[in-house]
Amino acid sequence: MQDLQTLEVQTLGAHLDIMMQELVQIKRVIIGLGHRDEQKTEKAWDELMAASKQISKEWRGPSAVEEIKSQREKRW
């Protein structure tokens, strides 16, 4: 009986070791995905800021302040 319990404890311990290794691998994958999303977000933001600067240079319409004022006053 003691040998059976010892074997069961050893088997459970081995299964737990495998599960821990799998959890570590899953964690690495998730962290990697998060890092990629962070880089993607930062790249998108940088591109937006670059486009915004270019649009501001070429804009010939009313200023943003004037546009907001006209919308608040409903002059459209």
C-alpha positions in Angstrom: 0.0 0.0 0.0 2.8 2.4 0.9 4.6 1.6 -2.4 1.4 2.4 -4.3 0.9 5.7 -2.6 4.6 6.6 -3.2 4.2 5.7 -6.9 1.0 7.9 -7.1 2.8 10.8 -5.5 5.7 10.4 -7.9 3.4 10.2 -10.9 1.5 13.3 -9.7 4.8 15.1 -9.2 5.9 14.2 -12.7 2.6 15.5 -14.2 2.9 18.7 -12.2 6.4 19.2 -13.5 5.2 18.8 -17.1 2.3 21.2 -16.5 4.7 23.8 -15.0 6.9 23.5 -18.1 3.9 24.0 -20.4 2.8 27.0 -18.4 6.2 28.6 -18.7 6.1 28.0 -22.5 2.6 29.5 -22.7 3.8 32.5 -20.7 6.7 33.1 -23.1 4.3 33.0 -26.0 1.9 35.4 -24.4 4.7 37.8 -23.4 6.0 37.6 -27.0 2.6 38.5 -28.4 2.2 41.4 -26.1 5.6 42.7 -27.1 4.7 42.5 -30.8 1.4 44.3 -30.2 3.3 47.0 -28.3 5.7 47.5 -31.2 2.9 47.5 -33.7 1.0 50.1 -31.7 4.1 52.3 -31.4 4.8 52.0 -35.1 1.2 53.0 -35.9 1.4 56.0 -33.6 4.7 57.2 -35.1 3.2 56.9 -38.6 0.1 58.8 -37.5 2.2 61.6 -36.0 4.3 61.8 -39.2 1.2 62.0 -41.4 -0.3 64.6 -39.0 2.7 66.8 -39.4 2.6 66.4 -43.2 -1.1 67.3 -43.3 -0.6 70.3 -41.1 2.1 71.6 -43.5 -0.2 71.3 -46.5 -3.5 72.4 -44.8 -5.1 75.4 -46.4 -8.5 75.4 -44.7 -9.5 77.0 -41.4 -7.4 76.4 -38.4 -8.4 73.8 -35.9 -9.5 76.4 -33.4 -11.6 78.2 -36.0 -13.2 74.9 -37.0 -14.0 74.0 -33.4 -15.5 77.5 -32.8 -17.7 77.2 -35.9 -19.0 73.8 -34.8 -19.8 75.1 -31.4 -21.6 78.1 -32.8 -23.2 75.8 -35.4 -22.4 78.1 -38.3 -22.5 75.3 -40.8 
